[in-house]
């Protein structure tokens, strides 16, 4: 379980991270990472989007629990004020814990990488 201070709750926070953040995807998930200067935030926050395309309620909650458990230690490495949205894709329903962990760390590392000049 994530602490209340580590969770995204308002739809405006989700929308800001999705619209303004860096996006990186892997086979089972997509991450949106918005790193802003902290105004009052003392920690990074995370939110999860697991749609009905992933599966029924039991499957969606299992995927959400796994992702929450995987994200918790990764939030420590993010700067204060960062917002992370993890969107599960339909293949996440059949993915094992190790596959989700690999995809999450890879996507997050890719989203944190500096942009290349064009």
Secondary structure, 3 states (H helix, E strand, C coil): CCCHHHECCCHHHHHHHHHHCEEEECCCEEEEEECCCCCCCCCCEEEEECCCCCCCHHHHHHHHHHHHHHHHHHHHHCCCCCEEEEEECHHHHCCCHHHHHHHHHHHHHHHHCCCCCC
